[in-house]
Amino acid sequence: AQSVTQLDSHVSVSEGTPVLLRCNYSSSYSPSLFWYVQHPNKGLQLLLKYTSAATLVKGINGFEAEFKKSETSFHLTKPSAHMSDAAEYFCVVSFNFGNEKLTFGTGTRLTIIP
Amino acid sequence: GAVVSQHPSWVICKSGTSVKIECRSLDFQATTMFWYRQFPKQSLMLMATSNEGSKATYEQGVEKDKFLINHASLTLSTLTVTSAHPEDSSFYICSARDAGTSGGASTGELFFGEGSRLTVL
């Protein structure tokens, strides 16, 4: 079975400081991993995805994530937080081999302190 | 990029009535669409997988007679909440997998709609 754990339900950082949102996964097969962002009352926007290519994945808005198989982690980082980054972030796992079902983490709410 | 449109974005209805939510892929064909439910401050839970021209596949615990899904065309899937009750109040989100445009290649990417908030009084 596949699962994903977001270790922090809420993260607060000051504007201009680094962001780290943690995610660990469990998958019996080679996983595809995604980070999505959701702004209030909005749908989800894909930030980045890992699909067995480069382990360091660069996404939109300056975000990146590193796939570490030994640690079963896929943490999301950004060097410098911006006020517009305040949102809910979901780490998502999917099997490869055509399994289209996504399993969502419980989300991390990112608050940016001015 | 590709756009998935949901309508309505907000709906309030009386208990016992039925509500239909539409999910459209605006510039690509989607043979597969997914319906999710999101409770306040919680994650998304997959309700069902909708396949064009065939019956939807429901996740365990989701009542298929309560949540009717129709995927009659390559660009439209609908979710009907029948005989809605206050406990059905939720944020419903659809996603669609890009199967390509007519004569074009498929990217296989998954795109999400902006969600539909249902409030049942």
Interface residues (C-beta under 8 A of the other chain):
Chain A: Y36 N41 K42 G43 L44 Q45 L46 F90 E100 K101 L102 F104 G105 T106 G107
Chain B: V4 Q6 T32 F34 K41 Q42 S43 L44 M45 L46 T49 F91 I93 S95 R97 E109 L110 F112 G113 E114 G115 R117
